[in-house]
Amino acid sequence: MKAVVCLKYGPPEVLQLREVDTPTPRRNEVCIRIFATGVTSSDCIVRRGKVKRALWLPMRVMVGFRAPRRPLGIVLAGDVASVGEGVTAFKPGDQVCGIDPFGFGAYAEFKCMSERGLLATKPRSVSYEEAAAIPYGGLLALHYLRGGGIQQGQNVLVYGASGAVGTAAVQLARHFGASVTGVCSTANVGLVHSLGADTVIDYTKDDYLKSAARYDLIFDAVPMAHRTRSLRGTGGLTPTGRYVSVTDGSPKFSVEGLTLLRELVEAGRFRPVIDRTYPLEEIVEAHRYVDTGRKKGNVAITVRPDPVQSLVDPT
Ligand SMILES: NC(=O)c1ccc[n+]([C@@H]2O[C@H](COP(=O)([O-])OP(=O)(O)OC[C@H]3O[C@@H](n4cnc5c(N)ncnc54)[C@H](OP(=O)(O)O)[C@@H]3O)[C@@H](O)[C@H]2O)c1
């Protein structure tokens, strides 16, 4: 099968499309025929191989010392091609989407995952590319909003509201009944409004700290590499307000969370935002774009065209 291998840690050019062995599902595993994946911020961090000193050794042990052992890619959408012995949750032909944050291997035509992994039925109402864009930002936003104790009626500020995590956080905070202020740059003000934010602050023109508004929860969703300021301890909170950052601790993902996101997508209450879509062959270009830190929502990768969509739209 075709897969993108990472020859060493470094810039996007370390990624190369190669022929590799097609995996076979083991007991309790499903083999997914991948239609779409995505370039997440985490894929780029792993590709660069530059992490905090304390994380260097654990990461190299987990991912590989000289280079990642497996193709990169953690999010996917596709259909179940075959199942291993003992699988009961899925059957061949089922359409699925999911994430394998520590297993990687989604920059490929096929990938095997445990049937008890972070997999859910793909919402019928969205494309494979959109389905692959659900889990990363959605599960991270869900983890941190819940960790911050989000409640109905609260005043919530999402800083970095136009990224993968931010676009999900704005919509989920609205789902939880909060009043949402999103912070982003000028170009993304319209997008963040369209996701349901009650107020949008353009950080190039205004500073949320200068307004009289006080927040029950401030969620900083800006990746560390792009931060020009630290929001922690700078104010803007109510006396009982809480600050959470997307860089805090180790986020926990659950199938329950993924199922909630799927249900919200199906109900039209959560929209995975796609900025650009690249074919798998242009993975280097896609990584270059994500490295800019300027993507809006998610960058999708088409691994193989959806046969149904191709019939509808032969272009
Ligand atoms: N804690 C963990 O273990 C863990 C695990 C997985 C992921 N993560 C983290 O999750 C994050 C995921 O980020 P993402 O994929 O959502 O990022 P992204 O899509 O690249 O979004 C970046 C956001 O930051 C904003 N931004 C960029 N420069 C800015 C600046 N100078 N001032 C204010 N805002 C700025 C962008 O808005 P504009 O373009 O509008 O400026 C955009 O909203 C990464 O940092 C990753 O490390 C953490």
The ligand as an SDF file (V2000), in Angstrom:
LIG
                    3D

 48 52  0  0  0  0  0  0  0  0999 V2000
   -1.4070   19.0290   26.2640 N   0  0  0  0  0  0  0  0  0  0  0  0
   -1.1220   18.0420   25.4310 C   0  0  0  0  0  0  0  0  0  0  0  0
   -0.5910   16.9790   25.7620 O   0  0  0  0  0  0  0  0  0  0  0  0
   -1.5220   18.2120   23.9900 C   0  0  0  0  0  0  0  0  0  0  0  0
   -1.8830   17.1230   23.2060 C   0  0  0  0  0  0  0  0  0  0  0  0
   -2.2440   17.3370   21.8830 C   0  0  0  0  0  0  0  0  0  0  0  0
   -2.2170   18.6360   21.3660 C   0  0  0  0  0  0  0  0  0  0  0  0
   -1.8490   19.6530   22.1750 N   0  0  0  0  0  0  0  0  0  0  0  0
   -1.7640   21.0150   21.6830 C   0  0  0  0  0  0  0  0  0  0  0  0
   -2.9490   21.3720   21.0770 O   0  0  0  0  0  0  0  0  0  0  0  0
   -2.6650   22.4680   20.2320 C   0  0  0  0  0  0  0  0  0  0  0  0
   -3.5010   22.3340   18.9890 C   0  0  0  0  0  0  0  0  0  0  0  0
   -3.4960   23.5280   18.3280 O   0  0  0  0  0  0  0  0  0  0  0  0
   -4.3680   23.7120   17.0070 P   0  0  0  0  0  0  0  0  0  0  0  0
   -4.1740   22.5410   16.1280 O   0  0  0  0  0  0  0  0  0  0  0  0
   -5.7460   24.0870   17.3720 O   0  0  0  0  0  0  0  0  0  0  0  0
   -3.5790   24.9690   16.4070 O   0  0  0  0  0  0  0  0  0  0  0  0
   -3.9230   25.7670   15.0870 P   0  0  0  0  0  0  0  0  0  0  0  0
   -5.0370   25.1340   14.3550 O   0  0  0  0  0  0  0  0  0  0  0  0
   -2.6370   26.0310   14.3830 O   0  0  0  0  0  0  0  0  0  0  0  0
   -4.5080   27.1410   15.6670 O   0  0  0  0  0  0  0  0  0  0  0  0
   -3.6820   28.1340   16.0890 C   0  0  0  0  0  0  0  0  0  0  0  0
   -4.5350   29.2320   16.7010 C   0  0  0  0  0  0  0  0  0  0  0  0
   -3.6550   30.1340   17.3260 O   0  0  0  0  0  0  0  0  0  0  0  0
   -3.9510   31.4530   16.9040 C   0  0  0  0  0  0  0  0  0  0  0  0
   -2.7270   32.2270   16.9000 N   0  0  0  0  0  0  0  0  0  0  0  0
   -1.6090   32.0330   16.1690 C   0  0  0  0  0  0  0  0  0  0  0  0
   -0.6960   32.9810   16.4710 N   0  0  0  0  0  0  0  0  0  0  0  0
   -1.2760   33.7690   17.4270 C   0  0  0  0  0  0  0  0  0  0  0  0
   -0.8440   34.9080   18.1560 C   0  0  0  0  0  0  0  0  0  0  0  0
    0.3770   35.4160   17.9710 N   0  0  0  0  0  0  0  0  0  0  0  0
   -1.6860   35.4560   19.0710 N   0  0  0  0  0  0  0  0  0  0  0  0
   -2.9110   34.9550   19.2590 C   0  0  0  0  0  0  0  0  0  0  0  0
   -3.3830   33.8700   18.5970 N   0  0  0  0  0  0  0  0  0  0  0  0
   -2.5700   33.2950   17.6990 C   0  0  0  0  0  0  0  0  0  0  0  0
   -4.5280   31.2940   15.5180 C   0  0  0  0  0  0  0  0  0  0  0  0
   -5.3960   32.3780   15.2500 O   0  0  0  0  0  0  0  0  0  0  0  0
   -5.1550   33.4390   14.0940 P   0  0  0  0  0  0  0  0  0  0  0  0
   -4.6180   32.6960   12.8870 O   0  0  0  0  0  0  0  0  0  0  0  0
   -6.5080   34.0180   13.8740 O   0  0  0  0  0  0  0  0  0  0  0  0
   -4.1450   34.3800   14.6680 O   0  0  0  0  0  0  0  0  0  0  0  0
   -5.3440   30.0130   15.6860 C   0  0  0  0  0  0  0  0  0  0  0  0
   -6.6020   30.3060   16.2330 O   0  0  0  0  0  0  0  0  0  0  0  0
   -1.1760   22.4390   19.9460 C   0  0  0  0  0  0  0  0  0  0  0  0
   -0.5620   23.4610   20.6620 O   0  0  0  0  0  0  0  0  0  0  0  0
   -0.7540   21.1340   20.5550 C   0  0  0  0  0  0  0  0  0  0  0  0
    0.5470   21.1590   21.0740 O   0  0  0  0  0  0  0  0  0  0  0  0
   -1.5210   19.4810   23.4720 C   0  0  0  0  0  0  0  0  0  0  0  0
  1  2  1  0
  2  3  2  0
  2  4  1  0
  4  5  1  0
  4 48  2  0
  5  6  2  0
  6  7  1  0
  7  8  2  0
  8  9  1  0
  8 48  1  0
  9 10  1  0
  9 46  1  0
 10 11  1  0
 11 12  1  0
 11 44  1  0
 12 13  1  0
 13 14  1  0
 14 15  2  0
 14 16  1  0
 14 17  1  0
 17 18  1  0
 18 19  2  0
 18 20  1  0
 18 21  1  0
 21 22  1  0
 22 23  1  0
 23 24  1  0
 23 42  1  0
 24 25  1  0
 25 26  1  0
 25 36  1  0
 26 27  1  0
 26 35  1  0
 27 28  2  0
 28 29  1  0
 29 30  1  0
 29 35  2  0
 30 31  1  0
 30 32  2  0
 32 33  1  0
 33 34  2  0
 34 35  1  0
 36 37  1  0
 36 42  1  0
 37 38  1  0
 38 39  2  0
 38 40  1  0
 38 41  1  0
 42 43  1  0
 44 45  1  0
 44 46  1  0
 46 47  1  0
M  CHG  2   8   1  16  -1
M  END
$$$$
